Amino acid sequence: MPRPVPREAEKLCVFLALAILHPLAAAAAPVTVGEALRTCETALAQGFTGEDAARCEWYARPCGICGVDAPRRWCIPEGTPATTVVRAVLTDWQTKQMDIPAIPAAERALARLYPCASAP
């Protein structure tokens, strides 16, 4: 017959499981507008090169056409510099809640800022 486990040991096991799983859950949380805004501001201050610039572009200028037959949701004019697009999105983000997910907020901003021309 197994020995009963003391309550303290059960509590310790639960605590350890939560301590291990909490960082994993936090890592899976989407990047917020506030976090992306700070990353983008740092990237722009550093000349928009390097890792922060790549992260910023991932958040503020996500894929406009993802998938083979996906419809275009925004149309950035050919030759528009990435920094111009990012600055426009950052301006839009200034009016948003800082704790909402960054990529959907950027997608909505890009659709408003760079609408695609309607086909006749």
C-alpha positions as CSV (number, residue, x, y, z in Angstrom):
1,M,0.0,0.0,0.0
2,P,1.5,3.4,-1.0
3,R,2.3,5.9,1.7
4,P,0.2,9.0,1.7
5,V,2.0,12.1,0.4
6,P,2.2,15.0,2.9
7,R,0.3,18.1,1.8
8,E,3.5,20.2,1.7
9,A,5.0,17.8,-0.9
10,E,1.9,18.2,-3.1
11,K,2.1,22.0,-2.8
12,L,5.7,21.9,-3.7
13,C,5.0,19.8,-6.8
14,V,2.3,22.2,-7.9
15,F,4.6,25.2,-7.3
16,L,7.4,23.6,-9.3
17,A,5.1,22.7,-12.2
18,L,3.8,26.3,-12.3
19,A,7.3,27.7,-12.1
20,I,8.4,25.6,-15.0
21,L,5.3,26.2,-17.2
22,H,4.7,29.9,-16.5
23,P,7.7,31.1,-18.7
24,L,6.6,28.8,-21.5
25,A,3.1,30.3,-21.4
26,A,4.4,33.8,-21.3
27,A,6.7,33.1,-24.3
28,A,3.7,32.0,-26.3
29,A,1.8,35.2,-25.6
30,P,1.6,37.6,-28.6
31,V,3.7,40.7,-28.6
32,T,1.7,43.7,-27.6
33,V,1.5,47.1,-29.3
34,G,3.5,48.6,-26.4
35,E,6.3,46.0,-26.7
36,A,6.5,46.4,-30.5
37,L,6.4,50.1,-30.3
38,R,9.4,50.1,-28.0
39,T,11.2,47.7,-30.3
40,C,10.5,49.9,-33.3
41,E,11.5,53.1,-31.6
42,T,14.8,51.5,-30.6
43,A,15.3,50.2,-34.2
44,L,14.6,53.6,-35.7
45,A,16.9,55.4,-33.3
46,Q,19.7,52.9,-34.4
47,G,19.2,53.6,-38.1
48,F,16.7,50.8,-38.7
49,T,19.3,48.0,-39.0
50,G,20.0,44.9,-37.1
51,E,17.8,42.6,-35.0
52,D,15.5,45.2,-33.6
53,A,14.7,46.5,-37.1
54,A,13.9,42.9,-38.3
55,R,11.6,42.4,-35.2
56,C,10.0,45.7,-35.8
57,E,9.3,45.0,-39.4
58,W,7.8,41.6,-38.5
59,Y,5.4,43.3,-36.1
60,A,4.6,46.5,-37.9
61,R,4.7,45.3,-41.5
62,P,3.5,41.7,-41.4
63,C,2.8,39.7,-44.5
64,G,0.1,41.3,-46.6
65,I,-0.6,38.2,-48.7
66,C,-0.1,35.0,-46.8
67,G,-0.9,31.9,-48.8
68,V,-1.3,31.1,-52.4
69,D,-4.8,32.4,-53.1
70,A,-5.1,34.9,-50.2
71,P,-6.7,38.2,-51.0
72,R,-4.6,41.3,-50.7
73,R,-5.6,43.3,-47.6
74,W,-3.4,46.3,-48.2
75,C,-1.2,47.6,-51.0
76,I,1.9,49.4,-50.1
77,P,3.1,51.4,-53.2
78,E,6.1,50.0,-54.9
79,G,9.3,51.7,-53.7
80,T,7.9,52.9,-50.3
81,P,10.7,52.6,-47.8
82,A,10.1,50.2,-44.9
83,T,10.8,53.0,-42.4
84,T,8.0,55.1,-44.0
85,V,5.5,52.3,-43.6
86,V,6.7,51.5,-40.0
87,R,6.5,55.2,-39.0
88,A,2.9,55.4,-40.3
89,V,2.0,52.2,-38.3
90,L,3.7,53.6,-35.2
91,T,1.7,56.8,-35.5
92,D,-1.5,54.7,-35.7
93,W,-0.4,52.7,-32.7
94,Q,0.0,55.8,-30.6
95,T,-3.8,56.0,-30.4
96,K,-4.3,52.3,-29.5
97,Q,-4.3,50.4,-26.2
98,M,-0.7,49.3,-25.5
99,D,-1.7,45.8,-24.4
100,I,-3.5,44.5,-27.5
101,P,-1.6,42.2,-29.9
102,A,0.7,44.1,-32.3
103,I,0.3,42.1,-35.5
104,P,-3.5,42.4,-35.8
105,A,-3.3,46.1,-34.9
106,A,-0.7,46.6,-37.6
107,E,-2.8,44.7,-40.2
108,R,-5.8,46.9,-39.5
109,A,-3.6,50.0,-39.7
110,L,-2.0,49.0,-43.0
111,A,-5.4,48.2,-44.5
112,R,-6.6,51.8,-43.6
113,L,-3.3,53.5,-44.6
114,Y,-2.7,51.6,-47.8
115,P,-6.0,50.4,-49.2
116,C,-5.9,48.4,-52.4
117,A,-7.5,50.0,-55.5
118,S,-10.8,48.4,-56.4
119,A,-11.0,46.5,-59.6
120,P,-13.3,48.1,-62.2
